[in-house]
Every structure is written in structure tokens, then in C-alpha cells.
Amino acid sequence: MTGPFQLIGKIRKSHGLKGELRIFIEEEYLDDIIKAKLLFLGSPENNIPYFISSIRSAPNLLIKLEEVDSKEQADALGKAGILLPEADLTLIEIAPVSEDPVDQLIGYKLFDRERLIAEIIRIDSYPQQKMIVCHVDGKEKLIPLHEELIVSIEHEGQKLIMNIPDGLLDLQ
């Protein structure tokens, strides 16, 4: 495959003993990497092709490349850049954060079931997920904004009711 390449992420580290890799992919390229059969490791000027055996999320992206079958082989790849040919990329226009519907939750009261936790001061976007930011006991806390944790959103009363996993607020 020839043509210009786009750097879309990087290897973070090996995972397990069978050659899986924990990777970081820029948010706008997540669909592209999931659809890809082939990726390139290295830099846009100097890269090596690899066929993808599997890709999964647990909770970070884990990828298995053909012919990388051991921890040692995975470790040898280091923290290489992950590239795809520009021709294979889907052009997606990322909406500015201010137009994101979850931004309407800023200022809402966050509840863990029936217990008031705090007011939501902002929503931060991370590659794998959005996080609610609030202050609890003078400390900034991050809570995953995941649909499985949301019990209900009451726009009229400006309440976000969640089922926050036990101990999560104690972590930070």
C-alpha cells in the first residue's frame, strides 16, 4: 500500500503473554481502526505493515497482530506510532466541545442513587470516555459518564442520578 500515512495513535505497552498490545487511538480515528484489517507501525516516513487478528476493549483498546504471539515480540514493538493510509480514513468532523449535548449537564446536581454528591463543574473528554468533574470534600473527583451508570437525568430539576460503583469516590 502506498501513499501518505496518518499517525492515529501509539502502542502503550504489551498486555498478557500472548502478544496483545494496549494501544491509544485518537478519538476521531476509533471507527477507522476498528474497521481496519491492516495497520502500520512506525512513522509516516518509515513504517512496517501488520495484519490485525483482533481488537477489543477491556476497558482500553487491546489489539492482537498476526505473527506477534508472545510478550517478548510485543515488547519489541516498543511504543511505536500507529498509522493508517490517509485514503482509508473516514473524514469525521468533530463538533466543538461547546456543542456537545453532555455539556448541558454542567451545573446539574450529581446524585449517587438518592445521595447528593456535588454539583457538576465540567465534563472532560478522554480518548475512551467522558468524565464528570466535581468537587467532593475539597478534592476534584472524576466519575465516568457511562450510560450503564446513569439511572436518570431530570432536566427540570437539573439532577443527574447515577449508580456510582462503591469506592470510586474514595480513589482520587
Secondary structure in CASP SS format (residue, H / E / C, confidence):
PFRMAT SS
TARGET T0000
AUTHOR 0000-0000-0000
METHOD secondary structure of the structure
MODEL  1
M C 1.00
T C 1.00
G C 1.00
P C 1.00
F E 1.00
Q E 1.00
L E 1.00
I E 1.00
G E 1.00
K E 1.00
I E 1.00
R E 1.00
K E 1.00
S E 1.00
H E 1.00
G C 1.00
L C 1.00
K C 1.00
G C 1.00
E E 1.00
L E 1.00
R E 1.00
I E 1.00
F E 1.00
I E 1.00
E C 1.00
E H 1.00
E H 1.00
Y H 1.00
L H 1.00
D H 1.00
D H 1.00
I H 1.00
I H 1.00
K H 1.00
A C 1.00
K C 1.00
L E 1.00
L E 1.00
F E 1.00
L E 1.00
G E 1.00
S C 1.00
P C 1.00
E C 1.00
N C 1.00
N E 1.00
I E 1.00
P E 1.00
Y E 1.00
F E 1.00
I E 1.00
S E 1.00
S E 1.00
I E 1.00
R E 1.00
S E 1.00
A C 1.00
P C 1.00
N C 1.00
L E 1.00
L E 1.00
I E 1.00
K E 1.00
L E 1.00
E C 1.00
E C 1.00
V C 1.00
D C 1.00
S C 1.00
K H 1.00
E H 1.00
Q H 1.00
A H 1.00
D H 1.00
A H 1.00
L C 1.00
G C 1.00
K C 1.00
A C 1.00
G E 1.00
I E 1.00
L E 1.00
L E 1.00
P E 1.00
E H 1.00
A H 1.00
D H 1.00
L C 1.00
T C 1.00
L C 1.00
I C 1.00
E C 1.00
I C 1.00
A C 1.00
P C 1.00
V H 1.00
S H 1.00
E H 1.00
D C 1.00
P H 1.00
V H 1.00
D H 1.00
Q H 1.00
L H 1.00
I C 1.00
G C 1.00
Y C 1.00
K E 1.00
L E 1.00
F E 1.00
D E 1.00
R C 1.00
E C 1.00
R E 1.00
L E 1.00
I E 1.00
A E 1.00
E E 1.00
I E 1.00
I E 1.00
R E 1.00
I E 1.00
D E 1.00
S E 1.00
Y C 1.00
P C 1.00
Q C 1.00
Q C 1.00
K E 1.00
M E 1.00
I E 1.00
V E 1.00
C E 1.00
H E 1.00
V E 1.00
D C 1.00
G C 1.00
K E 1.00
E E 1.00
K E 1.00
L E 1.00
I E 1.00
P E 1.00
L C 1.00
H C 1.00
E C 1.00
E C 1.00
L C 1.00
I E 1.00
V E 1.00
S E 1.00
I E 1.00
E E 1.00
H C 1.00
E C 1.00
G C 1.00
Q C 1.00
K E 1.00
L E 1.00
I E 1.00
M E 1.00
N C 1.00
I C 1.00
P C 1.00
D C 1.00
G C 1.00
L H 1.00
L H 1.00
D H 1.00
L C 1.00
Q C 1.00
END
